[in-house]
Amino acid sequence: MTIRSLFLVLVMIFSTGAAKAAGGIDLPVPRQTIPAGTEITHQDLIERSFPTRTAQQFAVSTNRGQLVGMVARRTLLPGQPVPINSVEKPVLVRRGEPARLVFREQGLVIIMQVEALQNGGAGNFVRVRNVDSGLVVSGRVQEDGTIRVEN
């Protein structure tokens, strides 16, 4: 065991004990390095104790539900709390690529091919352009990747 790894083990033991003694909080942290662009799963996360002030002072994820299914925007380091702004919803609609726009009202359904003007994940509003007319509209990205226009 190298001096550096021994030091890291001692720091983790001390910080865990100090966190519990001072009223700590368990936060989800990566088990191993998670590269940018990778979807986070339950298996990628473990719980680690931190002082309560860690969650109060920094905008970090406090439960697994905030992370599982999200995509890392940057590399996430093992054992470190995950900043909220370092994860995002998976991109279902990509800028410049074709997408399907769906309009539904009172039994009428219109589906058309459009070009996405923005990236977007489920629940995000994105702008799209009708390929034929050039008309730009906004809609909400659905779980299946279609874009729904709402009145």
CORNOR-V229412 format. One record per pair of residues at least 4 apart in sequence whose ideal C-beta (glycine too) atoms are under 7 Angstrom apart, sorted by the first residue. I is the first residue (numbers start at 1). GAP is how many residues later the second one is. If there is no record, write none. Layout:
i = <I	I>
gap = <GAP	GAP>
//
This chain:
i = <1	1	2	3	4	5	6	7	8	9	10	11	12	13	14	15	16	16	17	18	19	19	19	19	20	20	22	23	24	24	24	24	25	25	25	25	26	26	26	27	27	27	27	27	27	28	28	28	28	28	28	28	29	29	29	29	29	29	29	30	30	30	30	30	30	31	31	31	31	32	33	33	33	34	34	34	34	34	34	35	35	36	36	36	36	37	37	38	38	39	39	39	40	40	40	40	40	40	40	41	42	42	45	45	48	50	50	52	53	54	54	54	55	55	58	59	59	59	60	60	60	60	61	61	61	61	62	64	67	67	70	70	70	71	71	71	72	72	72	73	73	73	74	76	76	82	82	88	89	89	90	91	91	91	92	92	92	92	92	93	93	93	93	93	93	93	93	94	94	95	95	95	95	96	96	97	98	98	99	99	99	99	100	100	100	100	101	101	101	101	101	101	102	102	102	102	102	103	103	104	105	112	113	114	114	114	114	115	115	115	116	116	117	117	117	117	118	118	120	120	120	121	122	122	122	123	123	124	125	125	125	126	126	126	126	127	127	128	128	128	129	129	130	130	137	139	139	139	140	140	140	141	142	142>
gap = <4	5	4	4	4	4	4	4	4	4	4	4	4	4	4	4	4	33	4	4	5	30	31	32	4	29	29	29	25	26	27	28	25	27	29	30	21	22	23	21	23	28	33	35	54	17	19	33	35	36	39	54	16	17	19	50	51	52	53	4	14	15	46	47	48	13	14	15	47	46	42	44	45	4	6	10	38	41	42	37	40	36	37	38	39	34	35	33	34	30	32	51	4	5	27	28	30	32	47	27	22	26	19	22	31	4	31	4	4	4	6	27	5	7	23	24	25	26	21	22	23	24	5	6	21	23	4	4	15	20	17	18	19	16	17	19	4	14	15	13	14	15	12	6	10	4	5	33	32	33	31	28	29	30	28	29	30	49	53	6	23	26	27	33	48	52	54	22	25	21	22	23	24	19	20	19	15	17	15	17	29	48	11	13	46	47	11	13	27	38	46	48	7	9	44	45	46	7	46	5	46	18	18	14	15	16	17	13	14	16	10	12	10	11	12	19	8	9	4	6	21	20	19	20	21	17	18	17	13	14	15	12	13	15	21	9	11	9	11	19	5	7	4	5	12	8	9	10	7	8	10	6	4	6>
//
